[in-house]
Amino acid sequence: MTTMTSYLSLLRLALPEVIVAVTALCVLSADLMFLRKSTTRLRGNIGALLSFAGCALAIGWIGH
């Protein structure tokens, strides 16, 4: 017996992990593109802020 699972339902299941992974890529991209010449403290603060926003979005999706 084979059960059919649509890709959309699989994406909904894995969406919090996808959000965290995309957020990590955004943090790295922002750091490399825009914050290269900034101080280490500013780079860390911006990275932490973006990471927090991505994690909050993932948690919000889980609670949805």
C-alpha positions in Angstrom: 0.0 0.0 0.0 1.4 3.3 -1.1 0.3 6.6 0.3 0.5 9.7 -1.8 2.0 12.8 -0.2 2.0 16.0 -2.1 5.0 18.2 -2.2 3.0 21.1 -0.8 2.1 19.2 2.4 5.7 18.1 2.7 6.8 21.8 2.4 4.3 22.8 5.1 5.7 20.2 7.4 9.3 21.3 6.8 8.7 25.0 6.6 10.2 26.0 10.0 13.5 24.3 9.0 13.4 26.0 5.6 12.8 29.4 7.3 15.8 28.9 9.6 18.1 27.8 6.7 17.0 30.7 4.5 17.6 33.1 7.4 21.1 31.7 7.9 21.8 32.3 4.2 20.4 35.8 4.5 22.6 36.6 7.5 25.7 35.4 5.7 24.8 37.3 2.6 24.1 40.5 4.5 27.4 40.1 6.3 29.4 39.5 3.2 27.8 42.1 1.0 26.9 45.0 3.2 28.8 44.7 6.5 32.3 43.8 5.4 33.9 47.0 6.5 31.8 47.5 9.6 33.0 46.8 13.2 32.8 43.3 14.5 30.3 44.4 17.1 27.9 45.9 14.5 28.2 42.8 12.4 27.4 40.6 15.3 24.5 42.7 16.3 22.9 42.7 12.9 23.5 39.0 12.5 21.9 38.3 15.8 18.9 40.5 15.0 18.3 38.8 11.6 18.7 35.4 13.2 16.3 36.3 16.0 13.7 37.4 13.4 14.1 34.2 11.4 13.7 32.0 14.5 10.7 34.0 15.7 9.1 33.6 12.3 9.8 29.8 12.4 8.3 29.6 15.9 5.3 31.6 14.8 4.8 29.2 11.9 4.9 26.2 14.3 2.3 27.9 16.5 0.1 28.6 13.5 
